[in-house]
């Protein structure tokens, strides 16, 4: 790990590191990572020094799990915030009220890359005084709720596809991974990079699209690898950036963010191979896997020497609730799986690809999910029965947000929608420029979200793709 300002090793990190041969076989990397996971130590990518694993204390989180809202990352701790609100990834904000009508208070450009992955979701700090917005150009913005910049930080992620994950915030530090395969720790007050990893420290990862989870001083995230397409789950010491454990059993390049259910003692995630992977937590012993869409997905392209097929990709983060995991797949189905053993309890056919991040209202026992069918669905979490469905005129690939009365969802039709939570009826919609693929975050009467840039010829192989307008970050306020 190195400080960006001086490229100097962080105290305690070993600066004499070697790397496997660039053309090394898949077996070598998997063997290194497997050894690290089994021994509970790093010992990967040629690291000389090893940091032995001390499992995080999950008991405090488990004891808070009975709270009605269920999203509390740590009890009595106001210094932690992360993607989808908390460890179980509900995307639920019951204390926030969405106005009956809104107007744009401010906006500025943040996204300029054509990559269609959902864009990073703005993340307010726990005190609400700063909003962190990461762009696909590799910049991190810290702005006040009224739109004034506190600082702007350029990172090495700008050499690739920038940021698509959302920062995890703990004790005044923001942690975010980039499509350069590196993980950044940034001081929120100053914008200074505290440390950042190199891609070789994650087994030559090519990208981190996953948003970290934070528990008791440890971060949990997924990395993407190529030749062949594969991934790994990592535990990282938040203080130093040193990996402390890993498991590279994942096939396909994984995009989801891991969800952790301390009450159930499970960590779950999915990948492009259409598999849900589950570990015991905090021991990180592997528990089970579940294959969506049959054997690797229907009519899928064979990948990784036939080890898996495309067709059932799991792109969305998997929330956990009521002893279950809720999973959307490119096979068009939305699943409820038993967290204990991975068995399917029900599935719901949306008729098209599911890649959105669902929201869960634990007070009513309802899950909300979007699909490429252009519909948002409200389903009974216990049974999968449909309560309502609403057409939003475009693909839904970003995060759905639930509040006390309203569901917020972005669409490929360039609008952000506010739907009535009880009926699905449209309360309002706001027109933007590009596809709205970030989550919408309500905080203190304001709503923050981001869109994709506007491109011409993006799907035309014979013409040059041109950025017509950059995608912007927005803040909505009540329309008085």
GIDA-V146239 format. One record per residue. N is the residue number from 1. RES is the residue in one letter. PHI is phi as a letter, one per 30 degrees, with the letter a starting at -180 (* if undefined). PSI is psi in whole degrees, 0 to 359 (999 if undefined). Layout:
N&RES&PHI&PSI, N&RES&PHI&PSI
//
This chain:
1&X&*&142, 2&X&b&145, 3&X&d&133, 4&X&d&327, 5&X&d&323, 6&X&b&355, 7&X&h&34, 8&X&c&141, 9&X&d&140, 10&X&d&139, 11&X&e&134, 12&X&j&345, 13&X&c&142, 14&X&d&121, 15&X&c&351, 16&X&c&87, 17&X&b&142, 18&X&c&167, 19&X&b&143, 20&X&e&160, 21&X&e&140, 22&X&e&326, 23&X&c&21, 24&X&e&150, 25&X&d&157, 26&X&e&322, 27&X&e&321, 28&X&d&313, 29&X&d&314, 30&X&d&324, 31&X&d&317, 32&X&d&312, 33&X&d&321, 34&X&d&319, 35&X&d&318, 36&X&d&316, 37&X&d&321, 38&X&d&320, 39&X&d&347, 40&X&i&25, 41&X&b&172, 42&X&d&274, 43&X&h&38, 44&X&b&162, 45&X&h&32, 46&X&i&13, 47&X&d&133, 48&X&d&311, 49&X&d&146, 50&X&b&137, 51&X&c&116, 52&X&d&149, 53&X&d&134, 54&X&c&107, 55&X&e&139, 56&X&d&157, 57&X&d&109, 58&X&c&358, 59&X&d&324, 60&X&d&322, 61&X&d&318, 62&X&d&322, 63&X&d&337, 64&X&c&355, 65&X&d&339, 66&X&d&354, 67&X&e&145, 68&X&e&324, 69&X&d&330, 70&X&i&5, 71&X&c&358, 72&X&d&118, 73&X&d&318, 74&X&b&134, 75&X&d&143, 76&X&h&28, 77&X&b&108, 78&X&c&13, 79&X&c&14, 80&X&b&133, 81&X&a&147, 82&X&a&176, 83&X&e&136, 84&X&i&24, 85&X&i&320, 86&X&a&189, 87&X&d&326, 88&X&d&359, 89&X&i&45, 90&X&d&327, 91&X&i&38, 92&X&c&127, 93&X&b&74, 94&X&d&340, 95&X&d&353, 96&X&c&142, 97&X&c&128, 98&X&c&126, 99&X&d&158, 100&X&d&337, 101&X&a&153, 102&X&b&164, 103&X&b&158, 104&X&d&122, 105&X&d&317, 106&X&a&162, 107&X&a&158, 108&X&a&156, 109&X&d&137, 110&X&b&336, 111&X&b&127, 112&X&b&6, 113&X&c&141, 114&X&d&349, 115&X&e&130, 116&X&d&0, 117&X&e&148, 118&X&e&143, 119&X&d&161, 120&X&d&141, 121&X&c&131, 122&X&e&143, 123&X&b&107, 124&X&d&145, 125&X&d&160, 126&X&e&327, 127&X&d&354, 128&X&i&4, 129&X&d&343, 130&X&b&144, 131&X&c&123, 132&X&c&129, 133&X&b&118, 134&X&c&136, 135&X&c&162, 136&X&d&5, 137&X&c&6, 138&X&i&7, 139&X&c&147, 140&X&c&128, 141&X&c&137, 142&X&c&115, 143&X&b&155, 144&X&d&159, 145&X&e&332, 146&X&d&1, 147&X&j&350, 148&X&d&136, 149&X&d&132, 150&X&d&317, 151&X&a&166, 152&X&b&131, 153&X&c&123, 154&X&d&141, 155&X&b&171, 156&X&d&346, 157&X&d&342, 158&X&d&346, 159&X&d&348, 160&X&b&237, 161&X&c&17, 162&X&i&218, 163&X&c&136, 164&X&b&338, 165&X&d&172, 166&X&c&140, 167&X&d&145, 168&X&c&137, 169&X&c&129, 170&X&b&126, 171&X&h&44, 172&X&i&10, 173&X&b&139, 174&X&c&134, 175&X&c&126, 176&X&b&140, 177&X&c&150, 178&X&c&170, 179&X&d&10, 180&X&c&2, 181&X&i&17, 182&X&c&154, 183&X&c&133, 184&X&c&138, 185&X&c&120, 186&X&b&131, 187&X&d&124, 188&X&d&328, 189&X&d&316, 190&X&c&339, 191&X&i&4, 192&X&d&138, 193&X&d&117, 194&X&d&312, 195&X&a&159, 196&X&b&146, 197&X&d&165, 198&X&c&154, 199&X&d&330, 200&X&d&335, 201&X&d&346, 202&X&c&39, 203&X&i&37, 204&X&i&44, 205&X&d&145, 206&X&c&343, 207&X&a&152, 208&X&b&100, 209&X&c&351, 210&X&d&141, 211&X&c&127, 212&X&d&149, 213&X&c&148, 214&X&b&128, 215&X&b&119, 216&X&h&48, 217&X&i&3, 218&X&b&146, 219&X&c&147, 220&X&b&127, 221&X&a&168, 222&X&c&145, 223&X&c&154, 224&X&c&143, 225&X&b&162, 226&X&b&170, 227&X&h&63, 228&X&c&176, 229&X&d&122, 230&X&a&181, 231&X&a&175, 232&X&b&149, 233&X&c&136, 234&X&b&146, 235&X&c&132, 236&X&b&138, 237&X&d&117, 238&X&d&334, 239&X&d&326, 240&X&c&339, 241&X&i&3, 242&X&d&128, 243&X&d&140, 244&X&c&348, 245&X&a&154, 246&X&a&159, 247&X&b&120, 248&X&c&30, 249&X&d&352, 250&X&d&132, 251&X&c&157, 252&X&i&160, 253&X&d&108, 254&X&d&133, 255&X&c&332, 256&X&d&165, 257&X&c&135, 258&X&d&141, 259&X&c&140, 260&X&b&125, 261&X&c&98, 262&X&d&331, 263&X&d&317, 264&X&d&344, 265&X&i&45, 266&X&b&147, 267&X&b&129, 268&X&b&151, 269&X&a&172, 270&X&b&180, 271&X&a&178, 272&X&d&353, 273&X&d&1, 274&X&i&17, 275&X&c&138, 276&X&c&129, 277&X&c&139, 278&X&b&134, 279&X&c&151, 280&X&d&148, 281&X&b&132, 282&X&c&7, 283&X&d&332, 284&X&i&25, 285&X&d&137, 286&X&d&136, 287&X&c&305, 288&X&a&171, 289&X&b&157, 290&X&b&130, 291&X&c&117, 292&X&d&154, 293&X&i&31, 294&X&i&211, 295&X&d&80, 296&X&i&9, 297&X&j&149, 298&X&d&131, 299&X&h&36, 300&X&d&156, 301&X&d&132, 302&X&d&136, 303&X&b&161, 304&X&h&49, 305&X&i&30, 306&X&i&6, 307&X&d&337, 308&X&a&165, 309&X&c&146, 310&X&d&166, 311&X&k&339, 312&X&b&30, 313&X&e&143, 314&X&c&103, 315&X&c&329, 316&X&d&153, 317&X&d&144, 318&X&c&105, 319&X&d&156, 320&X&c&140, 321&X&a&141, 322&X&h&39, 323&X&i&19, 324&X&b&160, 325&X&c&141, 326&X&c&118, 327&X&b&126, 328&X&c&142, 329&X&b&158, 330&X&d&354, 331&X&d&1, 332&X&i&1, 333&X&c&155, 334&X&c&124, 335&X&c&148, 336&X&c&123, 337&X&c&142, 338&X&d&124, 339&X&d&335, 340&X&d&317, 341&X&b&359, 342&X&i&8, 343&X&d&147, 344&X&d&127, 345&X&c&325, 346&X&a&165, 347&X&b&153, 348&X&b&130, 349&X&c&114, 350&X&d&347, 351&X&i&356, 352&X&a&176, 353&X&e&137, 354&X&c&118, 355&X&b&7, 356&X&d&163, 357&X&c&112, 358&X&d&158, 359&X&c&150, 360&X&b&131, 361&X&c&100, 362&X&d&341, 363&X&d&326, 364&X&c&351, 365&X&i&42, 366&X&b&140, 367&X&c&140, 368&X&c&129, 369&X&b&147, 370&X&c&162, 371&X&b&163, 372&X&d&352, 373&X&d&355, 374&X&i&7, 375&X&c&148, 376&X&c&134, 377&X&c&141, 378&X&c&122, 379&X&b&144, 380&X&d&123, 381&X&d&328, 382&X&d&324, 383&X&c&340, 384&X&i&5, 385&X&d&138, 386&X&d&128, 387&X&c&319, 388&X&a&165, 389&X&b&145, 390&X&b&132, 391&X&d&123, 392&X&c&19, 393&X&i&18, 394&X&a&166, 395&X&e&147, 396&X&c&107, 397&X&b&354, 398&X&c&204, 399&X&c&138, 400&X&c&139, 401&X&c&133, 402&X&c&135, 403&X&b&187, 404&X&e&322, 405&X&b&349, 406&X&b&148, 407&X&c&126, 408&X&c&131, 409&X&a&136, 410&X&c&153, 411&X&b&158, 412&X&d&352, 413&X&d&10, 414&X&i&11, 415&X&c&151, 416&X&c&128, 417&X&c&143, 418&X&c&117, 419&X&c&144, 420&X&d&129, 421&X&d&327, 422&X&d&324, 423&X&c&339, 424&X&i&357, 425&X&d&145, 426&X&d&127, 427&X&d&314, 428&X&a&168, 429&X&b&150, 430&X&c&127, 431&X&d&137, 432&X&b&203, 433&X&c&304, 434&X&c&182, 435&X&d&133, 436&X&c&105, 437&X&b&3, 438&X&d&170, 439&X&d&158, 440&X&c&126, 441&X&c&116, 442&X&d&135, 443&X&a&119, 444&X&h&45, 445&X&i&359, 446&X&c&155, 447&X&b&125, 448&X&c&138, 449&X&a&174, 450&X&b&159, 451&X&b&166, 452&X&d&155, 453&X&d&164, 454&X&c&125, 455&X&b&148, 456&X&c&149, 457&X&i&24, 458&X&d&324, 459&X&c&14, 460&X&c&109, 461&X&d&344, 462&X&c&351, 463&X&b&151, 464&X&d&132, 465&X&d&132, 466&X&b&130, 467&X&d&114, 468&X&d&317, 469&X&b&134, 470&X&d&151, 471&X&d&144, 472&X&c&156, 473&X&c&141, 474&X&b&153, 475&X&b&122, 476&X&c&146, 477&X&b&163, 478&X&e&138, 479&X&d&92, 480&X&d&999
//
